Amino acid sequence: MTKPLTEHEESVLQENFDLFGSDDTSNNAAPKLRKPRKRPAQTGATNMPLPLELLIGTEQPSNNPEAASQTPPPTTHKLTKPAPPDLNSPEKLLAVRATSANAAADQLSQLGINVINYSMEKRDPALKNVADALLDLELEFRIENQSLHWVLVDDERQEAQLLECNFIELVLTCAWFDSEKQKIRRLRGRAYIDACTNLARQLSLKDQTRTL
């Protein structure tokens, strides 16, 4: 004799039957297929793909002749040559015969020549090499107890006018000398000394047997 089901058990059994059905229907019934979802009908204009030119951002050539004429010409850069040195520049290096460097500066000041500095052979290595090369080229270092002193001056007079003064031995314009130094500045050692000697050979010497 079977025990009757409680109200709760009957309720659970009914829920299982509603969900799964009986054994006969689960074995014989065909599986239900999910109906495909209908797509909503499109309204209005369809989106057309963008042109390739707009995607890559390139500009199309204009067919307007006026627009083509307004196109600015390509810019060109002109190469400018450096200005040549001013051989008549007022700054000059003077080789002056005097008893001392101070005396050489005083002698030039008495002629109205503006003295910037003196003992320049001790301040400029290239000038020191040129001065030494001049001594090897028969320039006398001392005449009548007057030795050579290199003085930097600022004066508008030409080289020929300055050389008329007996105690001025040589005149070098600073523009010329600086230009020549730039040509040999990368040389080293003996090559630099030889280049300075070649500069000294370009200078004309006064008579070394004259009286002061």
Number of C-alpha atoms within 10 A of each C-alpha: 3 4 5 8 10 8 9 9 11 12 12 11 13 12 12 12 12 10 9 10 12 11 9 8 10 11 9 8 8 8 8 6 6 6 6 6 6 6 6 6 5 7 6 5 6 7 6 6 7 8 8 9 10 10 9 8 8 9 8 8 7 9 8 8 8 9 9 11 9 8 8 7 7 5 6 6 5 6 6 6 6 6 6 9 14 12 16 16 16 16 19 26 22 25 23 26 26 22 15 15 20 14 14 26 24 15 17 19 13 9 10 10 17 16 18 12 15 19 18 18 20 12 10 10 12 23 20 16 19 22 22 18 20 20 12 12 13 10 17 15 16 13 15 11 11 16 17 27 26 26 23 21 22 17 16 14 13 15 15 9 8 19 15 10 12 13 19 21 22 19 20 16 22 21 17 16 17 12 14 15 16 9 10 16 11 9 12 11 7 9 12 17 18 17 20 24 20 13 19 21 13 8 13 10 15 13 10 13 8 9 9 10
